[in-house]
Amino acid sequence: MGVAELKLKLHQTIDSIDDKDKLEALYILLKDTKSKYASMNIKDYINAIDEAIAQIKAGDFSLVEDFEKESENW
C-alpha cells in the first residue's frame, strides 16, 4: 500500500468515527510527536526522572489492568 492510498484510508476511517473519545485519542497520538521525543540534556533528563518518581510516589499512575478494562470499550 502506497502513502497516498494509506492517507486516503486513514481519512476515510477517521471520517467514519463518531466517538469523541476515540477521536481525541487519535488526535493526541498523531499530533506533534516530534516534540515529545526531542533530545534533552542531562539536567532535563534527570528532572524528568525525578518528576516521574514523584508521580509514582503520589499514586499518580495507571495499572495495565486499568488500560485493559478501558480498551474493552474501544
C-alpha positions in Angstrom: 0.0 0.0 0.0 1.4 3.3 -1.0 1.5 6.5 1.0 -1.4 8.1 -0.9 -3.6 5.1 -0.5 -2.8 4.8 3.2 -3.6 8.5 3.7 -6.9 8.0 1.9 -7.8 5.0 4.1 -6.8 6.9 7.2 -9.0 9.8 6.2 -11.9 7.5 5.5 -11.5 5.7 8.7 -11.3 8.9 10.8 -14.3 10.3 8.9 -16.4 7.3 9.9 -15.7 7.7 13.7 -18.4 9.4 15.7 -16.9 8.6 19.1 -15.4 11.8 20.6 -13.1 9.9 23.0 -11.7 7.8 20.1 -11.1 10.9 18.0 -9.4 12.7 20.9 -7.2 9.7 21.5 -6.2 9.6 17.8 -5.5 13.4 17.8 -3.3 13.1 20.8 -1.5 10.1 19.3 -0.9 11.9 15.9 -0.2 15.5 17.0 3.3 16.8 17.4 5.0 13.6 18.1 8.4 15.1 17.4 8.5 17.4 20.4 7.5 14.5 22.7 10.7 12.7 21.9 13.0 15.6 21.4 16.6 15.4 22.6 17.3 16.6 26.1 20.3 17.5 28.1 21.3 15.5 31.2 19.8 18.1 33.6 16.4 17.9 31.8 16.7 14.1 31.7 17.3 13.9 35.5 14.5 16.3 36.2 12.1 14.2 34.1 13.1 11.1 36.0 12.6 12.9 39.3 9.2 14.1 38.2 8.2 10.6 37.2 9.3 9.2 40.6 7.3 11.9 42.4 4.2 11.0 40.4 4.6 7.3 41.3 5.1 8.1 45.0 1.9 10.3 44.8 0.0 7.4 43.3 -0.4 9.2 40.0 -0.2 6.2 37.7 -2.3 3.7 35.9 -2.1 -0.1 36.1 -2.1 -2.3 33.0 -5.4 -3.8 34.2 -7.0 -0.4 34.1 -5.9 0.1 30.4 -7.1 -3.4 29.6 -10.6 -2.7 31.0 -10.7 0.7 29.2 -9.6 -0.8 25.9 -12.6 -3.3 26.0 -14.8 -0.3 25.4 -12.9 1.0 22.3 
